[in-house]
Amino acid sequence: MTTRPRRATACEPGFDTLPADQLTAAALHRASRLGARYADVRLRRVRTLRERVRDARPEGSQVGVESGAGVRVLVNGTWGFAAGPDLSVGGLAELAARACELARMLRPLRRDPVRLAPEPVGAPATWESPCEVDPFEVPAGDRVALLAGWCEALRAGGLDLAEAYLQVFRESTVYRDSAGRSVRQRRTWLHPMAVGFRIDSAGGGFDSMRTLGPPIARGWEYLRGTGWDWAAELARMPRDLAAKRAAPPVEPGVYDLVIDPTNLWLTIHETVGHATELDRMLGREAAFAGRSFVTPEDVGTLRYGSPAMTVIADRTTPYGLATVGYDDEGVAARSWPLIAEGVLVGVQHDRQTAGVAGLDRSTGCAYAESYRHLPVQRMPNVSLCAVPGGPDTAELIGRVRDGLYVVGDNSFSVDMERVNFQFTAQRFYRIRDGRLDGQVRDAAYTGATLEFWRSLEAVGGPQTWLLSGASQCGKAQPLQLAAAGHGCPAALFRQVRVTSTRMEVTR
């Protein structure tokens, strides 16, 4: 008999019952006594679930829970931070003492005192992301059965091998600081995926294709079809993969491109999202993804793209991977423009980088992967706006005489200044005289960021807009992972260079 999963609730057993007020007060009191001008405390529990099925057989299941506290202090203008799993009054007080001691040890290494941008103090707040059915309460047998069904659907379509994966994340956080901010929040997001393979038994090679259903901040209802038609996509994949295998290689050259939102989101992430992080622009961050060609002086003047390009940074997008009620400095989530009709008008920052730049307040982009990590500036949801009443994808394709329709994200490469890039895709379709004319393979589009976005001729209407994103984006050192959402419509770019990824070996 199948057990029906219960609806998600606001209760996280073993965490919500903590005496959070006493714990955070103990840390803040000790920090103040030891000379901290400012202190904040985060109690956090992160729950993870990973499921893998191959050819309808379970391959592995992992469930993890990590709980603890992080205390950050400012002593004589220098940060100190300490973290640990001891969630007791004594444990929190000890963390505060260790953080203050570390700040004093680091003081001789500091050049300029830390300046935090001002931030109003509101009433105590709570927030929770939408989650109709708690994925952690779904019986393991039901999870495996659903993923196995996905594999069976791909095998029934003629594929030689099929795999299905599921990752689920839940963060529960209590935040308090010495200025009086107090926040409780919880967010849940997940990333399901199925991959199908056709194997060349004679040559030893293979081709693969995966689902394009994006990661999203929802519950188990998402895997049942709320927000994405999994059944329809799984039914199409064997045919799409067969067509890709039979497709001719692309002829390198310059093409007009209609880029589907399932692909364009990643280009936005790499060429706009990371490039407009203020810490990279200031040269204060270069780990993992490099710096940025954009400078603070460019804001208000740089022609980033064509007039068709309007990009919004947002921490409030429904179901967005970076959507929160408050960031890890207690700053309320909001929305603001990054690019308006092609001109750079805003950037992303936290209280520290905003303070360095002399800005009035933070955009609320501080985030720490776990209680063990110091908060750093992280990307919000960064989205390209659709045009009300704008064209659908077929209309955009109809404007192209000689081009390609690009579907699904795949591999990419971008330089350390976010200037030069190359992106591949799950599928490239040839466009001839306004109509699709079969697939081509082994293609990649390449270019320079400003040249590419300035070639944007048109974006689609709201009916083409899709919210997607990266469930695990890396930044900082030590490395931290974070989720970032990206919404965008289909879009038409003129005269973009396309290269072949096929490697020719000569002897």
N, C-alpha and C positions, 0 to 999 in steps of 0.2 A: 504493500500500500504506500503510495507516494504521500509524503508529508508536505503540507502546504506551507511555504515560507511565510513567516510573519512580516507584517509591515515594519518598516524601519521606525525606530523611536529615538527620542532624544537622550536615551540612557546608554552609557557605556560602562558595563559592569566592571567594578574594580578601579575605575578612574573617577567617575562622577561622584562616587561616595567618599572621595578623599576630602579631608578638612582643608580645602584649598585656601580659604581665607587665612587660617592659622599658618599654613606653610609659607605662603607668599609674604605675610606680615613678618615672619621670623627672619626671612632673608633681607627684606627691605630695612627692618630695624637694625640688624647687625651691620649692613652696609653703611647706613647713616652714621652709626656710632663710630665706625672706622674711617670716616672722612669722605665718603662718596658724595659727590655733588648730585649725582643722578644714578639711579639703579633701576633695572627691570628684571622680571622673573617670568620664565615660561615653564609651565608644567605641560608635558606633552606625552601622549601615547599614540604610536603609529602601529596600526594593524595592517598586515599584508596577507594576501592570498594569491597563490600561483597554481594554476592547473594546466596540465598538458596531456593531450590525447593524440595517439598516432594510430591511424587506420582503425579507429573505433576502440582501441585498447588504451587503458590508462597508462601513461608513461611517468607520471610524477605529480605529487601534490605537496605544496608547502604552505604552512600557515605560520606567520610570525607575529610577535607582539614585542614592542620595545617601549618602555616607559621610563621617564626620568625628569630631571629639572635642569635648566640652564639659568645662570645668574650673570648678568652683565652690569658692570659698574663703571662710572667715570670718577677717577681720583686724580686731582691735579691735572685735568685735561687729558688723561690717558686712559684708554680702555683696559679693563681687566675682565676676564671671563673664566668661569668654572662650571663644570657640569658633572652630574653623577646620577645614579639610579636610586639613591636613598631618599625616598619620599617621606621623610619624617621632619619634625620641627628642628631637631638637632642637625639633621643632614642638610637642610636648607640654610641654616645659619652658618654651618661650616663652609658651604659653597660660597656664600657671600664673603666670608673671611678670606678664603683662598683667592677669590677674584680681586679683592682689594690688595692683597699681597702681590699678586701678579702685576697689577697696574703700577705699583710702586717700583717693582723690579724693572719694568719696561720704560719707566719715565725717562731715563737717560738716552734712550733710543728715539724718542719722539722729537720731531722737528717743530711741528705746529700743534697747538692744543686742538682737541676735537671740538667742533662746533656743530650743534644740532639745530636744524631749522625749527622754529617755533611751531607748536601744534596745540590747538585748543583741547581742553579736557572736557569730555562729555560724561553723561551718566553711564553707570555700568551697563554693559550690553551683552546680548547673546545672539548667536547666528548659527544656522545650520543649512547646508546645501540640500537641494531637493533629492530625495531618495525614497521612492514609493515602496520598494521591496528590498529589504536588507540582504545583500548578497552573502554576508557572513552567516546568515541564518538559513540559507538554502542548503539542504542536505547534500553531502558530497556525491551521493549516487545520482541525484538530479543534475548536478553540475556536469558530471562525467557523461551522463546520458545525453544532455543537450549538445556538448561538444562532439561526442561520438556520432550523433545524428548529422552534424555538419560534415564530418569526415565521410560518412556514408553517402551523403548527397553528392560530394565531389567524386567519389569512386564510382557511383552510379552513372555519372556523366562521362566515364571513360578514362579518368585519371589513374595513374599507376600507384600513387602514394598521396596520402592526405594527412595533414596535421592540424590540430586546433589548440589554441592557447587562450588563457584568460589570466589577466592580472587585475587585482582589486586592491585599492589603497584607501585607508581611512585615517585621518588625523583628528585627534581630539586635543584641544589646547585651552589652557587657562593662562591668561596674561595679566600681569599687574605691574605698574611702575610707581616710582616715588612721586610722580606728579599727580597721581590719583586716577590714572586710566585703569579700567578693569574690564576684561573681555573674556567671555567663554564662547568657543566656537568649535564646530565639527564639520568636516567636509569629506565626501566620499567620491572617488572617481574610479573608473575601470577602463580596461582596454582588452576587448576580445579580438581574436584574429584567427582566420583559417587560411592554410596554404595548400595548394595543390601542385603536384609534380607530374610531368611526363618524362619518362626515362628512355634514353636512346641505348638500348641494350647492346647494339652493335658497336656504336662509337664510344659508349661510356659516358656521354654527357647527359644533361637534363635541362629542362626548362621549367620554370615555376611561375605561379601567380598567386597573389594573396588578396584577401578581402580588403576593401577600401573603407569599410565602416570605421569611423574615427573613434579614438578614445574620447571619453566624455564624462562629465560629472553627473551621473545618474546612478540608479540602483539596478537590481537584477531585471527590472522591467525592460531595460534596453536590449538585453539578449533575447527577449521575447517579442521584439519588433517595435517597441516604442521608440521612435526617433530614427530607426533605420530598418529597411526591409532586407533582413538577412537571407530569407528564403529565396527571394528574387535574385539577389547577387550570387548566391551559391549555385543557382540554376544556370546563370549566364557564364560563370567562370570557365567550365570545361570548353565551351564553344570559343570563348575569347582566347584561351590559351592555345587551342588548336589553330586558330587563325594567326596568332602571333608566331607559332612555330613554322607555319607555311609562308609567312610574309617575307618579302625581299628586304635586303639591307637598305637603309636610308642612303640616299645620294647626298653627300655633304654639300652645303650651300647656304644661301640666305633665304629664309622663309618667313611668311606671316604665320604667327602662332595664335591659335585660340587655346588658352590654358584653362583646364577644368579646375574648380576649387580643390579637388582631391589632390592636385599637384601643386597649385599655386600657393597654398598655405605654407609649404616648406620654404619656398623662395622668399616669402614675406618674413618668415622667422629669421632666415639667415642674412638677408640684405637690408631689412628694415628694423626688425625687432632688436637684434644684437647691436646694430649700428647706432641706434638711438638710446642706448644705455649710457647715462651720464658718467658713470665711473670709467667706462671704456673711453669715452670722449675726453675725459680729464687725464687719461694715462694712469689712473689708479688701479686698473684691472686689465690684465692681458693674459691670464692663465686660461688654457684650454681652448678659447675661441678667439684670442687675439684682441687687438684694440679696435679703433674705428677711424675711418677717414673723415667722419663728421667732427666738427669742433663746436664748442659752445657759441662761438661768434657766428656760426652759420644759421642759428635759429632766427627765423624771421626773414631771411634773405636767400637761402639756398634753394634753387630750383631742383627739387629731388626727382620729380616726375612730371608727366603731362598734367594739364588741368583736369583730366579724368580721374586723377589719383587723390583720394581723400582717405586717410588712415586714422583710426581712432584707437587709443590705448584705453583699456577698460578693465576694471576689477569687478564689475557687476554683471557682465554678460550671463544670461541664464544658461546653465549647464557648462559654462566655460571652465577649462582646466585650471586657469589662474584666478578664478572667481572666489572671493572670500568676503567676509563681512568686514574684517580688519586685518591689517598686515601684522608682522611680528614686531612692530613698534607701537601697536595700538592705534594706528592711523586708519580712519574709516575709508572703506573702498569708494572709489569714484571713477568717473570717465573724463577723459580730456583728449583734445586733438593732438596728433603728432604731425600730420601732413594735411594741409588744406588746399585743395585744388592744385596740388603739385608742389606747394611751398612748405618747407620744414617750419613748423610753428611750435613744436613742443618736444620734450624729451621725457625719459623715465628716471626716477631717482628715489632714494630713501631719505631719511632725515639727515644722515651724515653727509652724503654727496650734495644734497640741497644746501646744507650749511656751508660746505666748502665753496659752492658757487654763489653764495649770498642770496639764495632764493627765499621767498616768503614762507613756503611750507613744502612738505614732502608730497609726492604723488602716491605714496602708500605702497612702495615696491620692496619693502624689506621682507625677507623670508629665510628661514633656516630649515634644512632638510629634516632635522630631528632635534631632540633636546641637547644632543652632543655637539651641535654645530652653532657657531656664531652667526647671527643674521647678516646677510649680505643683500645687496640690491639684486632683485630678480625681475624677469620680464613679466608684465601683465598680459592679458589677452590683447593682442595687436591685430587689428582687423581692417581689411580694405572694404570700404563702403560700397554697397550696391546703389544703383540709380533708380529712384521711384519711377515706375512705368518704363523701366529700361528693357532692352531686348532680352529674349531668351537665348539659350546656347545655339539653337538652330539658326537664329537670325544672325548671330555673330559669325558662325561658320559660313552663312550665305554671303557675307561681305568679302570672303577670301577667294581669290582666283587660284593662287598657288601657295599652299601652306600645309600646316600640320595641326591636328587636334591632339592635345597632350593630356593624358589621363593617369592619375595615380602617382603618388610620390615613390621615389626609389633612392638611388645613391646620389650623392652630391659632393662637390668640392668647392671651397671658398677660401680666399687668401686671408692673411692675418690682419688685414685692414678693412675687410668686408667690401672690397672693390671688385675683384675678378672672380667669376664663379662658373660652375658647370653643373647642370642638373639633368639626370635621366628621369625615366618615368616607367610605370607599369606597361603602358601602351601608347604608341604613337599611331594616329590615323592620318592617312594622306587626304588632303583637301584639294579637289580639283573643281574649279568653276563653281564654288559655293556648295559642293556636296562631298560627303565622305566617300573615299574610294579605297577601302581596305586598309589594313595595317602595314606599317613598315617596322623594322626592328633595328637594334644596335644604334640607337640615336641618342644624342644629348644636345640640349641647347646651352649656349655659352654666351658670355658677354661681360660687361662692366655695369655695376649697379645703376649709376645715374643714366647712362646711355639706355639701359634696358627699360627703366621706369619712364623715361621720357618718350620711349617708343609706344607707350600705352595709348591706344586710340580710343577704346571704349570698354566699359564694364557692363556686365549684365544687370538685369533687374533683380528684385528680391527673390523671385522664383528660382534663381540660379545660385543663391547665397547658401553656403554650407559652413557650419562651425566644425573645425577640426583642431589639430594641434599636436604638440609633442608631449607625451606623458613623462619622458625622462630626458630633460635638457641639462647638460653639464655646464658647470661654471665654478670658478673659485679654486683655491688651493689651500687646504685639502679640498678635493673635488666634492661638490654638492650637486645633487640632482633635484630638479623641480619640474613641475608641469606648467605648460603655457599653451593657451588656446589661441587659435587664429581662424577668424571667419573671413570669407571672401566670396565674391561672385565669379562666374566665368568672365574671362577678360581677353581682349584682342590686342595683340602686340604686332607691330609692323617691322619687317626686315630684321629678324633675329638670326644670328649665325647658328647653324646646326652642324654638328660634327658626327663622325662615326666612332663608336666605341669598339668596333671589331679590331682585334689585334692581328696583324698580318706578320707571320714569322717567316723569314727568309734564311736560307742556309748559304 
